[in-house]
Amino acid sequence: MNLFCFGLGYTASTLVGKLTPKSWQYSGTHRTGTQLIFDGKSPLSDAADQLKNVTHLLISIPPNPNMIDPVLHHHTADILKMPNLKWIGYLSATSVYGDHNGKWVDEKSECLPIELRGQLRLKAEQLWLSLDLPVHIFRLGGIYGPGRNQIDAVKNGTAKKIIKKNHYISRIHVDDICSAVMLSMDNPSEGKIYNIVDDMPSSSAEVLDFLCTILNMPLIKGTSFDDDSLSDMAKSFYRDNKRVRNSLAKSDLEWKPRFPSYREGYQDILDKL
């Protein structure tokens, strides 16, 4: 099998590190450097040649207002001509659901994104699903894992604890994203959407309190969401409020998250430091 990643970022790089070398070859793009360059502004050089032997295509590049999805903007024709393509995975986000006042949502729930990033994600999803190819959309919760978490911020005193009553955020450990994607890669089918989140949506304040407790540090003083000192950017991350179900991925892919909540996930990170 041959995997090509448009965007070898945090999640995609973790994924390729888990593939069995005897069974998989992989390559992917970077925004800068001397390797395969794709910055979204210009097409990938020799795209048809780069993609001709690819069986699995992963897209982890975010959309933008100018071209919605930069990969499709530049390379729809190349993708439609890929002779060996079996599967396409698009890494989206749960921001497509918008605000549901803390209620549970699943893949059949109405998508009403209120922030631009969610609106663009939804448009990009629709573009990929319109290709009539074996596309799997992964709506990811807030991603964390080794090298991408709040432990250092808690330790050095830069973590900000924003308190909003009855507010929920769904999260997912990067290893659990990879396990879901790998199961999907083994079971290609057309037009699938999966929520990839853990089992326990929680407030950001709850997570910070947990980290302070297991690090034997005093709890961080909180700031109310209604505080005038909070920037619009900071507040934008708290306007969406919903609890995201992962039942379809569990039943359809037989996926089981190794870290069912932030507690197990963060404890594993700390145990390996």
Secondary structure, 3 states (H helix, E strand, C coil): CEEEEECCCHHHHHHHCCCCCCCCEEEECECCCCCCECCCCCCCCCHHHHHCCCCEEEECCCCECCCECHHHHHHHHHHHCCCCCCEEEEEEEHHHHECCCCCEECCCCCCECCCHHHHHHHHHHHHHHCCCCCEEEEEECEEEECCECCHHHHHHCCCCEEECCCCCECEEEHHHHHHHHHHHHCCCCCCEEEEECCCCCECHHHHHHHHHHHCCCCCCCEEECCCCCCCHHHHHCCCCCCEECCHHHHHHHCCCCCCCCHHHHHHHHHHCC
